[in-house]
Amino acid sequence: MDLNKLTTSDKIIAGSGIVLFIAYFLPWFKVDFGLGSVSASGGDIGFLWSTLPMLIGLVMAGVIIASKLFGVKLPELPMPWSQVHLALGALAAILVVLKLIIGEDPTDIVDRAYGLFLAALAAIGLAAGGFLMFKAGDDAPTTGGSTGSAPF
């Protein structure tokens, strides 16, 4: 396993996907009482806000690891894989950052915990890695389309 095969965008995506998976199990929200506190992890928050972004991160990291480190040939898609990574990373970032902004309780009894902040950073990392991959043009269109030059 040669890690030198990975580009900067690959490393960002793989690392962010793993960190987002870990953050899923950490406290995202907490309530402090006089005698103690209660917390809720990402798994307690809901599928849309936490589980879906975590799964997106795992899939993105898995695609990078499988294709770049183990040489697995990826299926052809109607769009380049760099665009897929950009779209999925942006979706994960939007969902987690919205949950960070919205919070859990409108009465402000529930506080945000460190797991939510770590998850938001990791989701933003997925989007940034996807953007870097897209800008670098890490892959050409997979369906015989034009690579950006005019056919004339």
N, C-alpha and C positions, 0 to 999 in steps of 0.2 A: 504494500500500500504506500504509494509515493504521494505525499501531500504537496509536492512541488507541481503536480498536475493541476492543482486548483488555482483559479484566478482569485483576485481579491473579492470579486462579487460572489464567487462560489463559497469562499470562506465566510463571508458575512452572512449569506443565506443559511448555510449549514449551521453555523454557530448560533444565529438568531433562532432558528427552528428548534435547536436543542434547548436553548435558554427559555423559549416560550413554553416548551413541554414541561420543564422543571417549574417554571412560575405558575403553571396551571394548578399545581398541588400546594402552593404557598398561600397564605392568607391574602385575600383581596379586599375584604371588608372586615371591620371589627366594631364591636360595641363594648365600651368600658363601663362596668358597674363599680360600685364602691368596693365590693368584695372580690371582684375578678373581671374577666372579660370573655367574650365569645367572638369567634372569628368564623368567616366563611371563605373557603378556598374557591379557586376558579371553577371547580366541578359543581359547586353549590350555586353558582350565579345563573347559569342557564346556557343552553346550547348555542344560541346565536352570539352571545357576548364573549364566551370563553372557550367552549368546546370546539366550535367551528374554526376560530383562529388557530387554536392549538393543532387541530388536525391539518389545517392548511400548512402550518409551519413544519409539521412532520413530513408531509408529502413533499414539500419543496426541498427540505433537507435530504430526504430519501432519494429524490430524483438526482440531486447533485452527487450524492455519495455513490449511488448505483452507476450513474453514467460516467462520471469522471474518474472515480477510484477503482471501480470494478469492471468498467468497459461494457456495461449493459447497453445494448442498442435501444434507444427510446423509440416509441411508435411515432409515425408521422402524423402531424396535426395540421389543420388548415392554417395555422399561424405559427410563427417561430416560437421556440421554447422560451426565448428571452421575453417575449410579450406575455406568455403565460405566467412566467415568474413575476413580471411587473404587475399584472392584473391581480394575481392571487395575493402578492405582498401588500398591494394597496388596499385590497378588501380586508385583510387581516388587520392592518394598521387602522383603518377607518373604524372597524368594529370595536377594537380594544380602546382606542383613544376616545371614542364616543362614550364608552362605558366609564372611562376615567373622568370625563367631563360631566356626564349626567349623574354619576353616583348611583347609589342604591336606594336611599331613603330621602324623600323630599323634606322631611322634618329635621334633617341633619343630626339625627341620633347616631346614625351609622357612619363611621369614619373609614376613609380609604386606607388600606394597609400596604405594606411594602411589596407584596406579590403583584398587586395591580400595577404599580409603577414599573416594576421589572418586566412585566408582561407587555406594557405599553412600549417600553424601550426596545424589547425584542421584536415586537410587531413592526415598529418603525424601522428596525434593522432589516426585516424581511423586505419591506417596501424599498428601502435604500439599496439593498443588494440587487433586487429586481431591476431597479432603475439603472444601476451601474452596468448590469449585464445587458440591458437594452441599449444603453448608450454605446457600449463597447462593440455591439453587434456580434455577440458571441456565437450566434448561429444564423444561418441564412434561412429564408423561407423553405419549408419542407415539401412544398407541393409544386416544384418546378416553376415557380413564379419568378418574377424579375427580382434581382438583387439590388435594385435601386438605380441602375443605369437604364437609360431609355433604349428600347429595342431598335431604334432607327439608326 
